């Protein structure tokens, strides 16, 4: 019995001692917290307010818990509470936090710090990160990782190369036809065949024609007669008759010297060239109009190319052209545009362009396929940027202007001609402004995301903002 009383006394004594110790320390801890809060309140504004019971609940504004206790303010220099569940205050910065955006890039923002369903902290957006001009700021590390490169807009001539297929054709002015103008007989044909190169004055055939013989005899009698020799009109009329019968000039001159009318007339090549057609056969009868020889000079040829309708505005007479024949892949021929034909093919929507080409070694042959490259370069420099710097959506063309210090501004531009890896900028840029030429689509994607988030935040009604507050408080 005595032993039981002794144990009961010891238990009561220990409980009283522990209670006194807990009470004393609790008062001291509460006094310390209140003193710290009072000191902090005199020097700064609370970052947020935490649950007075130590639960992982907080609020951006003063409030009470379910028991009516005030939430405790937390200051930037408050070291009294460092629980793992306490939200980390933002690092000291001179910039103001506008809002917090979803870390996964979703169109979801919050006016206060919060976590997404996966436990990731929302990302703060500072004042200046979202400018009214839609610009975006990147850190030096991100610029280096994404490989962002910039190049100044400069004035330069734009080289637009228009490509078109075509064929080689004869120069119409350098083709000659030998045809009889009176009934004739082919007495003899020289050793000349189709494809043979001939020179001007080279004999081709001998022709007998009664009409030519009669005209020759009349001309000789006129110039040798004592009665008509001194009358120029008679001689000129007789000579003109021979010319009308297409008797070669050398034959007429020889008759004037020898005063002998030849039985057969020798026909010669009228120009240097290639025999494209030979129809003369020894002993044949040739009626007026029959073509006996067709000769063409191919030292100069035409390239007739078909230019697409969309490129006609860049093509004009006198522009230099480079021709490549498919038969000579390692060789080029140079010429200039001589004529742009005033008609568009309604089926192919192309217009024909004629280029004159020198062909001294006769390598280019009629009907040969060629590919033409028309240099439409304008000597007048224009403001231009690299092709890679343009963000083209079809209805909108823009570039990213490098403003320095990691800031990039989207800028709508009006474009002109393209060529040589550059595009003309007619409006929207100034000479010397830096434009992004590499990784610009990544910056554009981030700019569009931030613009969408900002628009979402600005359009969010007040009730939605209050709901965001409530979600943050009960997170």
C-alpha positions in Angstrom: 0.0 0.0 0.0 2.8 2.3 0.8 4.6 1.4 -2.4 1.4 2.3 -4.5 1.1 5.7 -2.8 4.8 6.4 -3.5 4.4 5.6 -7.2 1.3 7.8 -7.5 3.1 10.8 -5.9 6.0 10.4 -8.2 3.7 10.4 -11.3 1.9 13.5 -10.2 5.2 15.3 -9.4 6.6 14.4 -12.9 3.4 15.5 -14.7 3.4 18.8 -13.0 7.0 19.4 -13.7 6.6 18.5 -17.5 3.5 20.8 -17.7 5.3 23.6 -16.1 8.3 23.1 -18.5 6.0 23.0 -21.6 4.0 26.1 -20.5 7.2 28.1 -19.8 8.8 27.2 -23.1 5.5 27.7 -25.0 5.1 31.2 -23.6 8.8 31.9 -24.4 8.4 30.6 -28.0 5.1 32.6 -28.6 6.7 35.7 -27.1 9.7 35.2 -29.5 7.4 34.8 -32.5 5.4 37.9 -31.6 8.5 39.9 -31.0 10.0 38.8 -34.3 6.7 39.6 -36.1 6.5 43.0 -34.4 10.1 43.9 -35.4 9.6 42.7 -39.0 6.3 44.6 -39.3 8.1 47.8 -38.6 10.5 47.4 -41.4 8.9 45.5 -44.3 5.7 44.3 -46.0 4.6 40.6 -45.5 5.4 38.3 -48.4 2.4 36.2 -47.5 0.4 34.9 -44.5 0.7 31.3 -43.2 -1.6 29.1 -41.3 -1.3 29.7 -37.5 -1.5 26.0 -36.8 1.6 25.2 -38.9 -0.4 23.5 -41.7 0.8 23.9 -45.3 -1.8 26.6 -46.1 -1.1 30.2 -46.9 -2.8 33.3 -48.2 -1.7 36.4 -50.2 -3.9 38.6 -47.9 -4.7 38.6 -44.2 -7.4 36.1 -43.2 -8.6 33.8 -40.4 -8.6 30.1 -40.1 -11.6 28.0 -39.2 -11.0 28.6 -35.5 -11.0 32.3 -35.9 -7.2 32.7 -35.5 -5.4 35.2 -37.6 -3.0 33.9 -40.3 0.6 34.8 -39.3 2.5 37.2 -41.6 5.8 36.0 -43.1 8.5 38.5 -44.0 11.5 38.3 -46.2 13.9 38.3 -43.2 11.8 36.1 -41.0 13.9 33.2 -39.8 11.7 31.9 -37.1 9.9 29.3 -39.2 11.8 27.2 -41.7 9.5 24.2 -42.1 10.0 22.1 -45.3 6.4 22.7 -46.3 6.8 26.5 -46.2 6.6 28.0 -49.7 9.9 29.5 -50.8 9.7 33.3 -51.1 10.8 34.9 -54.3 14.4 36.0 -54.6 14.9 39.6 -53.9 14.6 41.5 -57.2 14.0 45.1 -58.2 11.5 43.9 -60.7 7.8 43.4 -59.9 6.2 40.0 -60.4 3.1 40.4 -62.6 1.7 36.9 -62.4 2.7 33.2 -62.5 2.3 31.1 -65.6 1.9 27.4 -66.0 5.3 25.6 -66.1 4.1 23.3 -68.9 3.2 26.2 -71.2 -0.6 25.8 -70.8 -2.8 28.9 -71.0 -3.2 29.0 -67.2 -2.0 31.8 -65.0 -2.2 32.7 -61.3 -1.8 36.0 -59.5 -0.1 34.2 -56.6 2.4 31.4 -56.3 1.0 27.9 -56.8 1.8 24.4 -58.0 0.4 22.4 -60.9 -1.2 19.0 -60.5 2.3 17.4 -60.9 3.8 19.5 -58.1 5.8 21.9 -60.3 6.0 25.5 -59.2 4.4 28.1 -61.5 6.9 30.3 -63.2 7.0 34.0 -62.2 6.6 36.6 -65.0 8.3 39.8 -64.1 7.5 43.4 -65.1 9.4 44.0 -68.4 9.3 40.4 -69.6 6.0 41.0 -71.4 6.3 44.4 -73.1 3.3 45.9 -74.9 5.2 45.5 -78.3 5.1 41.7 -77.9 8.8 41.4 -77.4 10.4 38.5 -75.6 13.5 38.4 -73.4 15.8 35.4 -73.3 18.6 34.6 -70.9 22.2 34.4 -72.3 22.3 30.7 -71.6 19.1 30.1 -73.6 20.4 32.2 -76.5 23.6 30.1 -76.5 21.8 26.8 -76.3 19.3 27.5 -79.0 22.0 28.9 -81.4 20.4 32.3 -82.0 22.3 34.3 -84.6 21.6 37.8 -85.8 22.6 39.7 -89.0 22.0 43.4 -89.9 19.6 44.4 -92.6 21.7 45.9 -95.4 21.3 47.5 -98.8 22.3 45.2 -101.6 21.3 44.3 -105.2 18.8 41.4 -105.3 19.8 38.7 -107.8 16.7 36.9 -109.0 17.5 34.0 -111.3 14.6 33.0 -113.5 14.9 29.5 -114.9 13.1 28.3 -118.1 13.4 25.4 -120.6 13.6 26.0 -124.3 14.9 24.8 -127.7 17.5 26.0 -130.2 16.0 27.5 -133.4 17.5 29.0 -136.5 17.9 32.7 -136.9 15.1 33.5 -139.4 17.3 36.2 -141.0 20.1 33.8 -141.8 18.2 31.3 -143.9 18.4 31.2 -147.7 16.4 29.3 -150.2 17.4 28.5 -153.8 14.2 28.1 -156.0 13.7 28.5 -159.7 11.6 31.3 -161.1 11.1 29.8 -164.4 10.9 26.3 -165.9 14.4 24.8 -165.7 16.3 21.6 -165.9 19.1 20.5 -163.6 22.1 19.7 -165.7 24.6 18.9 -163.0 24.7 18.9 -159.1 27.9 19.5 -157.1 29.1 17.1 -154.4 26.9 18.8 -151.8 24.5 17.0 -149.6 22.2 17.7 -146.6 24.4 18.7 -143.7 27.3 19.8 -145.8 28.9 23.1 -144.8 29.2 25.5 -147.7 30.7 28.9 -148.2 29.2 31.9 -150.0 29.9 31.6 -153.8 30.6 27.9 -153.7 29.0 26.1 -156.9 25.9 24.0 -156.1 24.5 23.1 -159.6 24.2 24.0 -163.3 20.8 24.9 -164.6 19.4 25.2 -168.2 16.4 27.5 -168.6 15.1 28.7 -171.9 13.7 31.8 -170.2 17.1 32.6 -168.7 18.9 32.0 -172.1 16.5 34.3 -173.9 16.9 37.1 -171.3 20.7 36.7 -171.5 20.8 36.9 -175.3 18.6 40.0 -175.1 20.8 41.7 -172.6 24.0 41.0 -174.7 22.4 42.3 -177.9 21.4 45.5 -176.0 24.9 46.2 -174.6 26.7 45.2 -177.9 24.4 46.8 -180.4 25.6 50.1 -181.9 22.0 51.4 -181.9 21.2 50.7 -178.2 24.6 50.5 -176.6 24.6 54.1 -175.6 21.1 54.1 -174.3 21.2 53.3 -170.7 17.5 52.6 -170.3 17.6 49.7 -172.7 20.6 48.1 -171.0 19.2 48.6 -167.5 15.8 47.1 -168.5 17.4 44.0 -170.0 19.7 43.5 -167.0 16.8 43.8 -164.6 15.0 41.0 -166.4 18.0 38.7 -165.6 17.9 39.8 -162.0 14.1 39.0 -161.8 14.9 35.5 -163.0 17.3 35.2 -160.0 20.4 34.8 -162.2 23.4 35.1 -159.8 25.2 38.4 -160.0 28.6 36.8 -160.8 27.0 35.2 -163.9 25.7 38.6 -165.1 29.1 40.2 -164.5 30.9 37.5 -166.5 28.5 38.0 -169.4 29.2 41.7 -169.5 32.9 41.0 -169.7 32.9 38.2 -172.2 29.9 39.2 -174.3 29.0 35.5 -174.5 25.6 34.1 -173.3 26.2 30.9 -171.4 24.1 27.8 -172.3 23.8 26.7 -168.7 23.8 28.9 -165.7 25.9 28.0 -162.6 24.1 28.5 -159.3 26.2 29.2 -156.2 25.6 29.3 -152.5 24.3 32.7 -151.4 25.8 32.6 -147.9 28.0 30.6 -145.5 26.1 27.9 -143.8 24.9 24.4 -143.6 22.7 22.7 -146.3 19.5 21.9 -144.5 17.7 20.6 -147.6 18.8 19.4 -151.0 16.1 18.5 -153.5 18.1 19.0 -156.7 18.7 15.8 -158.8 20.7 15.7 -162.0 18.3 15.7 -165.0 15.2 16.7 -163.1 12.8 19.3 -164.2 12.2 22.2 -161.8 9.0 24.2 -162.0 8.8 27.8 -160.9 8.8 27.9 -157.1 10.4 24.5 -156.5 12.9 24.7 -153.7 16.2 23.0 -154.8 18.4 24.0 -151.8 17.9 25.4 -148.4 20.9 26.8 -146.6 21.2 28.3 -143.1 23.9 30.2 -141.3 24.1 28.7 -137.8 27.0 30.8 -136.5 24.2 32.7 -134.6 21.2 30.9 -133.3 18.1 31.6 -131.2 17.1 30.0 -127.9 13.4 30.2 -127.6 12.5 29.6 -123.9 9.1 29.5 -122.2 9.0 31.8 -119.1 6.3 31.3 -116.5 3.7 34.0 -116.3 4.6 34.8 -112.7 8.2 35.6 -113.7 7.4 38.0 -116.6 7.5 41.0 -114.4 11.2 40.4 -113.8 12.1 39.8 -117.4 13.1 42.5 -119.9 15.0 43.0 -123.1 18.8 43.2 -122.8 19.1 41.0 -119.6 22.0 38.6 -119.7 21.1 34.9 -120.0 23.2 31.7 -119.4 22.3 28.7 -121.6 23.1 25.1 -120.8 22.5 22.5 -123.4 21.6 19.1 -122.2 24.1 17.6 -124.6 26.9 19.6 -123.0 26.4 19.6 -119.3 29.8 21.0 -118.5 29.5 24.0 -121.0 27.6 27.2 -120.9 26.6 29.7 -123.6 26.0 33.4 -123.0 23.5 35.7 -124.7 21.0 38.4 -124.1 17.2 38.7 -124.4 16.3 40.1 -127.8 12.5 39.8 -127.8 9.8 39.0 -125.3 6.9 37.8 -127.4 3.7 39.7 -126.6 1.5 36.6 -126.0 0.9 34.1 -123.2 0.1 30.5 -124.0 -3.4 29.9 -122.5 -2.6 26.2 -121.9 0.8 26.4 -120.3 0.6 30.0 -118.9 4.0 30.8 -120.3 5.4 33.5 -122.6 8.1 32.9 -125.2 11.4 34.8 -124.9 14.0 34.9 -127.6 17.7 34.9 -126.8 20.4 35.4 -129.4 23.5 33.2 -129.0 26.8 33.1 -130.8 27.6 29.6 -132.1 31.0 29.8 -133.7 31.8 26.1 -133.5 28.3 25.1 -134.5 27.8 23.1 -131.3 24.2 24.3 -130.9 21.9 22.6 -133.4 18.3 23.3 -134.3 15.7 21.8 -132.0 18.3 21.0 -129.3 16.9 21.2 -125.7 18.4 23.8 -123.5 17.9 25.3 -120.0 18.1 29.0 -119.6 18.9 31.0 -116.5 17.9 34.7 -116.8 19.8 37.1 -114.5 17.4 39.8 -113.5 19.8 41.5 -111.1 19.1 45.2 -110.6 22.1 47.4 -110.1 20.1 49.6 -107.6 20.7 48.3 -104.0 17.6 47.7 -101.9 17.2 46.9 -98.2 17.4 43.1 -97.8 17.6 40.4 -95.2 18.5 36.7 -95.4 15.7 34.3 -96.4 16.1 32.4 -93.2 15.1 35.5 -91.1 11.6 35.7 -92.5 8.7 34.0 -90.6 6.1 33.5 -93.3 2.6 32.2 -92.4 1.2 32.9 -95.9 -0.9 35.8 -94.8 1.7 37.4 -92.5 5.4 38.0 -92.9 7.5 39.0 -90.0 11.1 39.1 -88.7 12.5 39.1 -85.2 14.5 42.3 -84.4 17.4 41.8 -82.0 17.1 44.8 -79.6 20.1 43.7 -77.5 20.4 42.4 -74.0 18.5 39.3 -74.9 15.3 41.1 -76.0 13.7 40.2 -79.4 10.8 42.1 -81.0 8.5 40.6 -83.7 8.1 43.0 -86.5 5.7 42.8 -89.5 7.4 43.5 -92.8 6.4 44.0 -96.4 8.6 41.9 -98.8 9.6 42.3 -102.4 11.8 40.3 -104.7 13.8 37.2 -103.6 17.0 35.9 -105.0 20.5 34.9 -104.1 19.5 33.8 -100.5 18.1 37.3 -99.7 14.7 39.0 -99.8 13.9 42.6 -100.3 12.2 44.4 -97.4 10.1 47.3 -98.6 8.5 48.3 -95.3 9.0 47.6 -91.6 12.8 47.7 -91.1 15.5 50.3 -91.1 19.0 49.9 -92.5 21.4 48.4 -89.9 18.8 46.8 -87.6 19.7 43.3 -86.4 17.4 40.5 -87.4 17.5 36.9 -86.1 18.6 34.5 -88.8 18.9 31.3 -86.8 16.5 29.6 -84.3 14.0 32.4 -84.9 11.1 30.0 -84.9 11.9 29.1 -81.3 11.8 32.7 -80.2 8.6 33.3 -82.2 7.0 30.3 -80.5 7.9 31.7 -77.0 6.7 35.2 -78.0 3.3 33.8 -79.1 3.0 31.8 -75.9 3.7 34.8 -73.7 1.3 37.0 -75.7 -1.4 34.4 -75.3 -0.8 34.0 -71.6 -0.8 37.8 -71.1 -4.1 38.1 -73.0 -5.6 35.3 -71.0 -4.6 37.0 -67.7 -5.9 40.4 -68.8 -9.2 38.9 -70.0 -9.8 36.9 -66.8 -12.8 38.3 -64.8 -12.6 39.3 -61.2 -14.5 36.3 -60.1 -11.9 34.1 -61.7 -9.1 36.0 -59.9 -10.9 35.4 -56.6 -11.2 31.7 -57.5 -7.5 31.6 -58.1 -6.9 33.1 -54.6 -9.1 30.5 -53.1 -7.3 27.7 -55.0 -3.9 29.1 -53.8 -5.1 29.3 -50.2 -6.3 25.7 -50.0 -3.4 24.2 -52.0 
